[in-house]
Amino acid sequence: MPNFTPEDLLLYQVGELDDAKSKMITEELFSNWTLREKFDVLKEAFARLNAMKLQSPRKQTIQSIMRYAMRKPVTV
């Protein structure tokens, strides 16, 4: 039984996994009810987030962020 991380399930949900790993998850979802439960929770959260109405931030908030960003030196 392979061990899949929540990140693996998220990538599977959005179709960002390679074919081999995607096939492994698909097969495991049919036989592993625990993984299927975790995936169902992830799918529900994904659907709720997509259904939410997004609001734009206030101009004052953006200006505050920009002032802060300009004060800090960028180090990489």
C-alpha positions in Angstrom: 0.0 0.0 0.0 1.7 3.2 -1.1 1.7 6.2 1.2 0.2 9.4 -0.4 0.5 12.8 1.1 -2.2 15.5 1.1 -0.1 17.3 -1.5 -0.3 14.2 -3.7 -4.1 14.2 -3.4 -4.3 17.9 -4.1 -2.1 17.6 -7.2 -4.3 14.6 -8.3 -7.4 16.7 -7.8 -6.2 19.5 -10.1 -4.6 17.1 -12.7 -1.0 18.1 -12.0 0.5 14.6 -11.3 2.4 12.5 -13.8 0.5 9.6 -15.4 2.1 6.8 -13.3 1.4 8.4 -9.9 -2.0 9.4 -11.0 -2.8 5.9 -12.0 -1.5 4.6 -8.7 -3.8 7.0 -6.8 -6.8 6.1 -8.9 -6.3 2.4 -8.2 -5.7 3.0 -4.5 -8.9 5.2 -4.2 -10.9 2.2 -5.3 -9.5 -0.2 -2.7 -8.5 2.1 0.2 -11.5 3.6 2.0 -9.3 5.7 4.3 -7.6 7.4 1.4 -11.0 7.8 -0.3 -12.4 9.6 2.8 -9.4 11.9 2.9 -9.8 12.6 -0.8 -13.6 13.3 -0.5 -12.8 15.8 2.3 -10.3 17.5 0.0 -12.8 17.5 -2.9 -15.5 19.1 -0.8 -13.1 21.8 0.5 -12.0 22.4 -3.1 -15.6 22.8 -4.2 -16.4 25.2 -1.4 -13.4 27.4 -2.1 -14.4 27.5 -5.8 -17.9 28.5 -4.9 -16.9 31.4 -2.6 -17.4 34.9 -3.8 -14.1 36.7 -3.6 -13.9 40.3 -2.5 -11.2 42.8 -3.5 -9.2 44.2 -0.6 -9.6 47.8 0.3 -7.3 50.3 -1.4 -5.9 51.3 2.1 -4.8 47.7 2.7 -3.0 47.5 -0.6 -1.3 50.9 0.0 -0.2 49.7 3.4 1.3 46.5 2.0 3.1 48.5 -0.8 4.5 51.0 1.7 5.8 48.1 3.9 7.3 46.3 0.9 9.2 49.4 -0.2 10.7 49.8 3.3 12.2 46.4 3.5 15.3 45.5 1.6 14.9 42.3 -0.5 17.5 39.7 0.3 17.7 36.4 -1.6 
